[in-house]
Amino acid sequence: MNNRDRIIFIMVGGVMALLTIIVLGDFWVALHENRPIDDNVIQLLQMSITGLIGIVGGYFGSKNLDNKK
C-alpha cells in the first residue's frame, strides 16, 4: 500500500465516520425531541456520498491509467 492509497483510505474513512456521527446524532436528538429528522442532514449525507463516489472513482480511474503505462 503506497502513500496515495493510504491518503484515499484515511480521507474516505474519516469522512464516512464523521457523517455517521452527524446522522446518528441527529436521529438521536429527533427521537428524544419527537420531531422529524432534519432535511439538511439528509441533504448533507446525499451530497457527501456523491462527492466520495467521485473521489474514489477518480482514484481508481487514475490507478488504471498508471497500470497501463
PDB file of N, CA, C and O in Angstrom, chain B, residues numbered from 101:
ATOM      1  N   MET B 101       0.850  -1.176   0.000  1.00  0.00           N
ATOM      2  CA  MET B 101       0.000   0.000   0.000  1.00  0.00           C
ATOM      3  C   MET B 101       0.894   1.237   0.000  1.00  0.00           C
ATOM      4  O   MET B 101       1.667   1.455   0.933  1.00  0.00           O
ATOM      5  N   ASN B 102       0.781   2.042  -1.055  1.00  0.00           N
ATOM      6  CA  ASN B 102       1.618   3.239  -1.130  1.00  0.00           C
ATOM      7  C   ASN B 102       0.922   4.431  -0.463  1.00  0.00           C
ATOM      8  O   ASN B 102      -0.192   4.309   0.047  1.00  0.00           O
ATOM      9  N   ASN B 103       1.593   5.573  -0.476  1.00  0.00           N
ATOM     10  CA  ASN B 103       1.075   6.748   0.231  1.00  0.00           C
ATOM     11  C   ASN B 103      -0.252   7.225  -0.337  1.00  0.00           C
ATOM     12  O   ASN B 103      -1.128   7.651   0.415  1.00  0.00           O
ATOM     13  N   ARG B 104      -0.412   7.158  -1.658  1.00  0.00           N
ATOM     14  CA  ARG B 104      -1.648   7.622  -2.285  1.00  0.00           C
ATOM     15  C   ARG B 104      -2.827   6.739  -1.841  1.00  0.00           C
ATOM     16  O   ARG B 104      -3.928   7.234  -1.599  1.00  0.00           O
ATOM     17  N   ASP B 105      -2.580   5.448  -1.740  1.00  0.00           N
ATOM     18  CA  ASP B 105      -3.621   4.531  -1.261  1.00  0.00           C
ATOM     19  C   ASP B 105      -4.008   4.855   0.175  1.00  0.00           C
ATOM     20  O   ASP B 105      -5.191   4.862   0.515  1.00  0.00           O
ATOM     21  N   ARG B 106      -3.027   5.119   1.007  1.00  0.00           N
ATOM     22  CA  ARG B 106      -3.286   5.444   2.413  1.00  0.00           C
ATOM     23  C   ARG B 106      -4.079   6.738   2.554  1.00  0.00           C
ATOM     24  O   ARG B 106      -4.996   6.823   3.371  1.00  0.00           O
ATOM     25  N   ILE B 107      -3.726   7.744   1.761  1.00  0.00           N
ATOM     26  CA  ILE B 107      -4.410   9.036   1.833  1.00  0.00           C
ATOM     27  C   ILE B 107      -5.879   8.885   1.465  1.00  0.00           C
ATOM     28  O   ILE B 107      -6.746   9.416   2.160  1.00  0.00           O
ATOM     29  N   ILE B 108      -6.171   8.172   0.388  1.00  0.00           N
ATOM     30  CA  ILE B 108      -7.552   7.968  -0.029  1.00  0.00           C
ATOM     31  C   ILE B 108      -8.309   7.181   1.034  1.00  0.00           C
ATOM     32  O   ILE B 108      -9.443   7.523   1.370  1.00  0.00           O
ATOM     33  N   PHE B 109      -7.689   6.129   1.566  1.00  0.00           N
ATOM     34  CA  PHE B 109      -8.335   5.306   2.593  1.00  0.00           C
ATOM     35  C   PHE B 109      -8.652   6.121   3.832  1.00  0.00           C
ATOM     36  O   PHE B 109      -9.760   6.020   4.359  1.00  0.00           O
ATOM     37  N   ILE B 110      -7.718   6.924   4.312  1.00  0.00           N
ATOM     38  CA  ILE B 110      -7.919   7.740   5.506  1.00  0.00           C
ATOM     39  C   ILE B 110      -8.967   8.818   5.247  1.00  0.00           C
ATOM     40  O   ILE B 110      -9.817   9.070   6.101  1.00  0.00           O
ATOM     41  N   MET B 111      -8.915   9.455   4.079  1.00  0.00           N
ATOM     42  CA  MET B 111      -9.857  10.519   3.767  1.00  0.00           C
ATOM     43  C   MET B 111     -11.289   9.978   3.689  1.00  0.00           C
ATOM     44  O   MET B 111     -12.198  10.545   4.295  1.00  0.00           O
ATOM     45  N   VAL B 112     -11.487   8.909   2.964  1.00  0.00           N
ATOM     46  CA  VAL B 112     -12.831   8.343   2.823  1.00  0.00           C
ATOM     47  C   VAL B 112     -13.323   7.786   4.156  1.00  0.00           C
ATOM     48  O   VAL B 112     -14.479   7.996   4.523  1.00  0.00           O
ATOM     49  N   GLY B 113     -12.467   7.088   4.876  1.00  0.00           N
ATOM     50  CA  GLY B 113     -12.858   6.551   6.175  1.00  0.00           C
ATOM     51  C   GLY B 113     -13.205   7.643   7.173  1.00  0.00           C
ATOM     52  O   GLY B 113     -14.173   7.518   7.924  1.00  0.00           O
ATOM     53  N   GLY B 114     -12.426   8.705   7.184  1.00  0.00           N
ATOM     54  CA  GLY B 114     -12.688   9.813   8.098  1.00  0.00           C
ATOM     55  C   GLY B 114     -13.987  10.533   7.795  1.00  0.00           C
ATOM     56  O   GLY B 114     -14.754  10.852   8.704  1.00  0.00           O
ATOM     57  N   VAL B 115     -14.236  10.788   6.525  1.00  0.00           N
ATOM     58  CA  VAL B 115     -15.482  11.465   6.148  1.00  0.00           C
ATOM     59  C   VAL B 115     -16.688  10.572   6.449  1.00  0.00           C
ATOM     60  O   VAL B 115     -17.717  11.056   6.922  1.00  0.00           O
ATOM     61  N   MET B 116     -16.564   9.284   6.179  1.00  0.00           N
ATOM     62  CA  MET B 116     -17.675   8.376   6.481  1.00  0.00           C
ATOM     63  C   MET B 116     -17.927   8.300   7.987  1.00  0.00           C
ATOM     64  O   MET B 116     -19.079   8.234   8.415  1.00  0.00           O
ATOM     65  N   ALA B 117     -16.873   8.308   8.787  1.00  0.00           N
ATOM     66  CA  ALA B 117     -17.037   8.297  10.242  1.00  0.00           C
ATOM     67  C   ALA B 117     -17.728   9.575  10.728  1.00  0.00           C
ATOM     68  O   ALA B 117     -18.620   9.515  11.574  1.00  0.00           O
ATOM     69  N   LEU B 118     -17.320  10.722  10.200  1.00  0.00           N
ATOM     70  CA  LEU B 118     -17.962  11.987  10.584  1.00  0.00           C
ATOM     71  C   LEU B 118     -19.424  12.019  10.172  1.00  0.00           C
ATOM     72  O   LEU B 118     -20.277  12.464  10.940  1.00  0.00           O
ATOM     73  N   LEU B 119     -19.717  11.550   8.966  1.00  0.00           N
ATOM     74  CA  LEU B 119     -21.106  11.514   8.517  1.00  0.00           C
ATOM     75  C   LEU B 119     -21.949  10.595   9.392  1.00  0.00           C
ATOM     76  O   LEU B 119     -23.097  10.909   9.705  1.00  0.00           O
ATOM     77  N   THR B 120     -21.381   9.470   9.781  1.00  0.00           N
ATOM     78  CA  THR B 120     -22.107   8.543  10.653  1.00  0.00           C
ATOM     79  C   THR B 120     -22.429   9.197  11.988  1.00  0.00           C
ATOM     80  O   THR B 120     -23.543   9.070  12.495  1.00  0.00           O
ATOM     81  N   ILE B 121     -21.459   9.891  12.554  1.00  0.00           N
ATOM     82  CA  ILE B 121     -21.679  10.573  13.838  1.00  0.00           C
ATOM     83  C   ILE B 121     -22.748  11.653  13.709  1.00  0.00           C
ATOM     84  O   ILE B 121     -23.612  11.778  14.577  1.00  0.00           O
ATOM     85  N   ILE B 122     -22.696  12.433  12.634  1.00  0.00           N
ATOM     86  CA  ILE B 122     -23.666  13.513  12.429  1.00  0.00           C
ATOM     87  C   ILE B 122     -25.070  12.951  12.258  1.00  0.00           C
ATOM     88  O   ILE B 122     -26.013  13.433  12.885  1.00  0.00           O
ATOM     89  N   VAL B 123     -25.214  11.934  11.413  1.00  0.00           N
ATOM     90  CA  VAL B 123     -26.539  11.374  11.137  1.00  0.00           C
ATOM     91  C   VAL B 123     -27.103  10.687  12.374  1.00  0.00           C
ATOM     92  O   VAL B 123     -28.264  10.906  12.719  1.00  0.00           O
ATOM     93  N   LEU B 124     -26.315   9.871  13.041  1.00  0.00           N
ATOM     94  CA  LEU B 124     -26.808   9.208  14.244  1.00  0.00           C
ATOM     95  C   LEU B 124     -27.153  10.209  15.342  1.00  0.00           C
ATOM     96  O   LEU B 124     -28.120  10.021  16.080  1.00  0.00           O
ATOM     97  N   GLY B 125     -26.359  11.272  15.447  1.00  0.00           N
ATOM     98  CA  GLY B 125     -26.653  12.318  16.425  1.00  0.00           C
ATOM     99  C   GLY B 125     -27.971  13.008  16.137  1.00  0.00           C
ATOM    100  O   GLY B 125     -28.758  13.252  17.051  1.00  0.00           O
ATOM    101  N   ASP B 126     -28.217  13.323  14.879  1.00  0.00           N
ATOM    102  CA  ASP B 126     -29.478  13.973  14.528  1.00  0.00           C
ATOM    103  C   ASP B 126     -30.659  13.030  14.735  1.00  0.00           C
ATOM    104  O   ASP B 126     -31.711  13.455  15.213  1.00  0.00           O
ATOM    105  N   PHE B 127     -30.499  11.755  14.380  1.00  0.00           N
ATOM    106  CA  PHE B 127     -31.566  10.784  14.617  1.00  0.00           C
ATOM    107  C   PHE B 127     -31.867  10.685  16.110  1.00  0.00           C
ATOM    108  O   PHE B 127     -33.031  10.635  16.507  1.00  0.00           O
ATOM    109  N   TRP B 128     -30.839  10.656  16.925  1.00  0.00           N
ATOM    110  CA  TRP B 128     -30.999  10.551  18.381  1.00  0.00           C
ATOM    111  C   TRP B 128     -31.747  11.764  18.942  1.00  0.00           C
ATOM    112  O   TRP B 128     -32.672  11.611  19.741  1.00  0.00           O
ATOM    113  N   VAL B 129     -31.349  12.959  18.525  1.00  0.00           N
ATOM    114  CA  VAL B 129     -32.000  14.179  19.000  1.00  0.00           C
ATOM    115  C   VAL B 129     -33.448  14.230  18.512  1.00  0.00           C
ATOM    116  O   VAL B 129     -34.344  14.611  19.265  1.00  0.00           O
ATOM    117  N   ALA B 130     -33.676  13.849  17.260  1.00  0.00           N
ATOM    118  CA  ALA B 130     -35.038  13.852  16.728  1.00  0.00           C
ATOM    119  C   ALA B 130     -35.919  12.864  17.478  1.00  0.00           C
ATOM    120  O   ALA B 130     -37.098  13.132  17.707  1.00  0.00           O
ATOM    121  N   LEU B 131     -35.361  11.738  17.857  1.00  0.00           N
ATOM    122  CA  LEU B 131     -36.133  10.740  18.596  1.00  0.00           C
ATOM    123  C   LEU B 131     -36.523  11.249  19.984  1.00  0.00           C
ATOM    124  O   LEU B 131     -37.653  11.050  20.429  1.00  0.00           O
ATOM    125  N   HIS B 132     -35.588  11.902  20.659  1.00  0.00           N
ATOM    126  CA  HIS B 132     -35.855  12.370  22.021  1.00  0.00           C
ATOM    127  C   HIS B 132     -36.704  13.639  22.061  1.00  0.00           C
ATOM    128  O   HIS B 132     -37.391  13.892  23.052  1.00  0.00           O
ATOM    129  N   GLU B 133     -36.663  14.438  20.995  1.00  0.00           N
ATOM    130  CA  GLU B 133     -37.471  15.661  20.963  1.00  0.00           C
ATOM    131  C   GLU B 133     -38.784  15.468  20.218  1.00  0.00           C
ATOM    132  O   GLU B 133     -39.563  16.412  20.083  1.00  0.00           O
ATOM    133  N   ASN B 134     -39.038  14.258  19.736  1.00  0.00           N
ATOM    134  CA  ASN B 134     -40.251  13.951  18.981  1.00  0.00           C
ATOM    135  C   ASN B 134     -40.474  14.908  17.812  1.00  0.00           C
ATOM    136  O   ASN B 134     -41.572  15.427  17.613  1.00  0.00           O
ATOM    137  N   ARG B 135     -39.430  15.124  17.061  1.00  0.00           N
ATOM    138  CA  ARG B 135     -39.523  15.983  15.878  1.00  0.00           C
ATOM    139  C   ARG B 135     -39.058  15.176  14.669  1.00  0.00           C
ATOM    140  O   ARG B 135     -38.398  14.148  14.821  1.00  0.00           O
ATOM    141  N   PRO B 136     -39.404  15.642  13.471  1.00  0.00           N
ATOM    142  CA  PRO B 136     -38.933  14.909  12.280  1.00  0.00           C
ATOM    143  C   PRO B 136     -37.433  15.091  12.086  1.00  0.00           C
ATOM    144  O   PRO B 136     -36.829  16.019  12.623  1.00  0.00           O
ATOM    145  N   ILE B 137     -36.854  14.201  11.320  1.00  0.00           N
ATOM    146  CA  ILE B 137     -35.418  14.279  11.011  1.00  0.00           C
ATOM    147  C   ILE B 137     -35.170  15.508  10.156  1.00  0.00           C
ATOM    148  O   ILE B 137     -35.943  15.807   9.245  1.00  0.00           O
ATOM    149  N   ASP B 138     -34.096  16.214  10.448  1.00  0.00           N
ATOM    150  CA  ASP B 138     -33.772  17.444   9.744  1.00  0.00           C
ATOM    151  C   ASP B 138     -33.431  17.152   8.283  1.00  0.00           C
ATOM    152  O   ASP B 138     -32.593  16.298   7.994  1.00  0.00           O
ATOM    153  N   ASP B 139     -34.079  17.861   7.371  1.00  0.00           N
ATOM    154  CA  ASP B 139     -33.831  17.658   5.937  1.00  0.00           C
ATOM    155  C   ASP B 139     -32.415  18.073   5.538  1.00  0.00           C
ATOM    156  O   ASP B 139     -31.851  17.516   4.596  1.00  0.00           O
ATOM    157  N   ASN B 140     -31.840  19.043   6.244  1.00  0.00           N
ATOM    158  CA  ASN B 140     -30.485  19.486   5.914  1.00  0.00           C
ATOM    159  C   ASN B 140     -29.456  18.387   6.158  1.00  0.00           C
ATOM    160  O   ASN B 140     -28.469  18.289   5.430  1.00  0.00           O
ATOM    161  N   VAL B 141     -29.679  17.569   7.166  1.00  0.00           N
ATOM    162  CA  VAL B 141     -28.753  16.471   7.454  1.00  0.00           C
ATOM    163  C   VAL B 141     -28.827  15.424   6.350  1.00  0.00           C
ATOM    164  O   VAL B 141     -27.799  14.897   5.923  1.00  0.00           O
ATOM    165  N   ILE B 142     -30.028  15.121   5.888  1.00  0.00           N
ATOM    166  CA  ILE B 142     -30.182  14.157   4.799  1.00  0.00           C
ATOM    167  C   ILE B 142     -29.547  14.699   3.523  1.00  0.00           C
ATOM    168  O   ILE B 142     -28.896  13.954   2.791  1.00  0.00           O
ATOM    169  N   GLN B 143     -29.731  15.979   3.252  1.00  0.00           N
ATOM    170  CA  GLN B 143     -29.118  16.601   2.071  1.00  0.00           C
ATOM    171  C   GLN B 143     -27.592  16.580   2.179  1.00  0.00           C
ATOM    172  O   GLN B 143     -26.910  16.314   1.189  1.00  0.00           O
ATOM    173  N   LEU B 144     -27.049  16.854   3.360  1.00  0.00           N
ATOM    174  CA  LEU B 144     -25.608  16.779   3.580  1.00  0.00           C
ATOM    175  C   LEU B 144     -25.096  15.377   3.311  1.00  0.00           C
ATOM    176  O   LEU B 144     -24.054  15.205   2.678  1.00  0.00           O
ATOM    177  N   LEU B 145     -25.814  14.384   3.784  1.00  0.00           N
ATOM    178  CA  LEU B 145     -25.433  12.996   3.582  1.00  0.00           C
ATOM    179  C   LEU B 145     -25.420  12.642   2.090  1.00  0.00           C
ATOM    180  O   LEU B 145     -24.478  12.011   1.611  1.00  0.00           O
ATOM    181  N   GLN B 146     -26.443  13.040   1.369  1.00  0.00           N
ATOM    182  CA  GLN B 146     -26.520  12.750  -0.067  1.00  0.00           C
ATOM    183  C   GLN B 146     -25.379  13.413  -0.835  1.00  0.00           C
ATOM    184  O   GLN B 146     -24.744  12.777  -1.676  1.00  0.00           O
ATOM    185  N   MET B 147     -25.122  14.667  -0.553  1.00  0.00           N
ATOM    186  CA  MET B 147     -24.070  15.390  -1.278  1.00  0.00           C
ATOM    187  C   MET B 147     -22.690  14.843  -0.935  1.00  0.00           C
ATOM    188  O   MET B 147     -21.830  14.739  -1.809  1.00  0.00           O
ATOM    189  N   SER B 148     -22.476  14.498   0.310  1.00  0.00           N
ATOM    190  CA  SER B 148     -21.174  13.976   0.727  1.00  0.00           C
ATOM    191  C   SER B 148     -20.891  12.614   0.115  1.00  0.00           C
ATOM    192  O   SER B 148     -19.774  12.355  -0.334  1.00  0.00           O
ATOM    193  N   ILE B 149     -21.881  11.750   0.092  1.00  0.00           N
ATOM    194  CA  ILE B 149     -21.681  10.428  -0.503  1.00  0.00           C
ATOM    195  C   ILE B 149     -21.440  10.552  -1.997  1.00  0.00           C
ATOM    196  O   ILE B 149     -20.626   9.815  -2.554  1.00  0.00           O
ATOM    197  N   THR B 150     -22.136  11.474  -2.657  1.00  0.00           N
ATOM    198  CA  THR B 150     -21.893  11.709  -4.081  1.00  0.00           C
ATOM    199  C   THR B 150     -20.461  12.177  -4.310  1.00  0.00           C
ATOM    200  O   THR B 150     -19.802  11.726  -5.247  1.00  0.00           O
ATOM    201  N   GLY B 151     -19.983  13.067  -3.471  1.00  0.00           N
ATOM    202  CA  GLY B 151     -18.602  13.537  -3.589  1.00  0.00           C
ATOM    203  C   GLY B 151     -17.596  12.427  -3.343  1.00  0.00           C
ATOM    204  O   GLY B 151     -16.594  12.332  -4.052  1.00  0.00           O
ATOM    205  N   LEU B 152     -17.846  11.590  -2.351  1.00  0.00           N
ATOM    206  CA  LEU B 152     -16.937  10.479  -2.072  1.00  0.00           C
ATOM    207  C   LEU B 152     -16.896   9.489  -3.233  1.00  0.00           C
ATOM    208  O   LEU B 152     -15.835   8.955  -3.556  1.00  0.00           O
ATOM    209  N   ILE B 153     -18.033   9.244  -3.854  1.00  0.00           N
ATOM    210  CA  ILE B 153     -18.058   8.359  -5.020  1.00  0.00           C
ATOM    211  C   ILE B 153     -17.209   8.948  -6.141  1.00  0.00           C
ATOM    212  O   ILE B 153     -16.495   8.219  -6.830  1.00  0.00           O
ATOM    213  N   GLY B 154     -17.284  10.248  -6.323  1.00  0.00           N
ATOM    214  CA  GLY B 154     -16.455  10.910  -7.336  1.00  0.00           C
ATOM    215  C   GLY B 154     -14.975  10.808  -7.031  1.00  0.00           C
ATOM    216  O   GLY B 154     -14.168  10.569  -7.929  1.00  0.00           O
ATOM    217  N   ILE B 155     -14.615  10.987  -5.775  1.00  0.00           N
ATOM    218  CA  ILE B 155     -13.204  10.906  -5.383  1.00  0.00           C
ATOM    219  C   ILE B 155     -12.665   9.495  -5.579  1.00  0.00           C
ATOM    220  O   ILE B 155     -11.582   9.309  -6.133  1.00  0.00           O
ATOM    221  N   VAL B 156     -13.421   8.504  -5.124  1.00  0.00           N
ATOM    222  CA  VAL B 156     -12.978   7.118  -5.248  1.00  0.00           C
ATOM    223  C   VAL B 156     -12.950   6.701  -6.720  1.00  0.00           C
ATOM    224  O   VAL B 156     -12.038   5.989  -7.141  1.00  0.00           O
ATOM    225  N   GLY B 157     -13.938   7.137  -7.505  1.00  0.00           N
ATOM    226  CA  GLY B 157     -13.948   6.841  -8.937  1.00  0.00           C
ATOM    227  C   GLY B 157     -12.754   7.453  -9.649  1.00  0.00           C
ATOM    228  O   GLY B 157     -12.141   6.810 -10.501  1.00  0.00           O
ATOM    229  N   GLY B 158     -12.420   8.689  -9.307  1.00  0.00           N
ATOM    230  CA  GLY B 158     -11.239   9.333  -9.887  1.00  0.00           C
ATOM    231  C   GLY B 158      -9.957   8.634  -9.494  1.00  0.00           C
ATOM    232  O   GLY B 158      -9.028   8.528 -10.294  1.00  0.00           O
ATOM    233  N   TYR B 159      -9.906   8.162  -8.273  1.00  0.00           N
ATOM    234  CA  TYR B 159      -8.720   7.435  -7.808  1.00  0.00           C
ATOM    235  C   TYR B 159      -8.528   6.146  -8.595  1.00  0.00           C
ATOM    236  O   TYR B 159      -7.432   5.867  -9.081  1.00  0.00           O
ATOM    237  N   PHE B 160      -9.596   5.361  -8.719  1.00  0.00           N
ATOM    238  CA  PHE B 160      -9.481   4.108  -9.458  1.00  0.00           C
ATOM    239  C   PHE B 160      -9.243   4.350 -10.944  1.00  0.00           C
ATOM    240  O   PHE B 160      -8.544   3.573 -11.594  1.00  0.00           O
ATOM    241  N   GLY B 161      -9.817   5.419 -11.483  1.00  0.00           N
ATOM    242  CA  GLY B 161      -9.563   5.756 -12.883  1.00  0.00           C
ATOM    243  C   GLY B 161      -8.111   6.095 -13.127  1.00  0.00           C
ATOM    244  O   GLY B 161      -7.528   5.671 -14.125  1.00  0.00           O
ATOM    245  N   SER B 162      -7.519   6.861 -12.217  1.00  0.00           N
ATOM    246  CA  SER B 162      -6.104   7.202 -12.384  1.00  0.00           C
ATOM    247  C   SER B 162      -5.209   5.997 -12.112  1.00  0.00           C
ATOM    248  O   SER B 162      -4.123   5.886 -12.681  1.00  0.00           O
ATOM    249  N   LYS B 163      -5.661   5.101 -11.249  1.00  0.00           N
ATOM    250  CA  LYS B 163      -4.879   3.900 -10.962  1.00  0.00           C
ATOM    251  C   LYS B 163      -4.823   2.998 -12.201  1.00  0.00           C
ATOM    252  O   LYS B 163      -3.789   2.388 -12.475  1.00  0.00           O
ATOM    253  N   ASN B 164      -5.923   2.911 -12.944  1.00  0.00           N
ATOM    254  CA  ASN B 164      -5.927   2.141 -14.187  1.00  0.00           C
ATOM    255  C   ASN B 164      -4.988   2.739 -15.218  1.00  0.00           C
ATOM    256  O   ASN B 164      -4.321   2.010 -15.952  1.00  0.00           O
ATOM    257  N   LEU B 165      -4.933   4.069 -15.278  1.00  0.00           N
ATOM    258  CA  LEU B 165      -4.022   4.719 -16.222  1.00  0.00           C
ATOM    259  C   LEU B 165      -2.574   4.448 -15.855  1.00  0.00           C
ATOM    260  O   LEU B 165      -1.734   4.263 -16.735  1.00  0.00           O
ATOM    261  N   ASP B 166      -2.273   4.423 -14.544  1.00  0.00           N
ATOM    262  CA  ASP B 166      -0.906   4.148 -14.095  1.00  0.00           C
ATOM    263  C   ASP B 166      -0.501   2.723 -14.446  1.00  0.00           C
ATOM    264  O   ASP B 166       0.663   2.484 -14.764  1.00  0.00           O
ATOM    265  N   ASN B 167      -1.430   1.768 -14.398  1.00  0.00           N
ATOM    266  CA  ASN B 167      -1.112   0.380 -14.699  1.00  0.00           C
ATOM    267  C   ASN B 167      -0.870   0.146 -16.185  1.00  0.00           C
ATOM    268  O   ASN B 167      -0.161  -0.792 -16.552  1.00  0.00           O
ATOM    269  N   LYS B 168      -1.445   0.982 -17.047  1.00  0.00           N
ATOM    270  CA  LYS B 168      -1.288   0.824 -18.491  1.00  0.00           C
ATOM    271  C   LYS B 168       0.049   1.339 -18.988  1.00  0.00           C
ATOM    272  O   LYS B 168       0.496   0.956 -20.069  1.00  0.00           O
ATOM    273  N   LYS B 169       0.690   2.194 -18.223  1.00  0.00           N
ATOM    274  CA  LYS B 169       1.977   2.785 -18.661  1.00  0.00           C
ATOM    275  C   LYS B 169       3.090   1.784 -18.630  1.00  0.00           C
ATOM    276  O   LYS B 169       4.227   2.114 -18.965  1.00  0.00           O
TER     277      LYS B 169
END
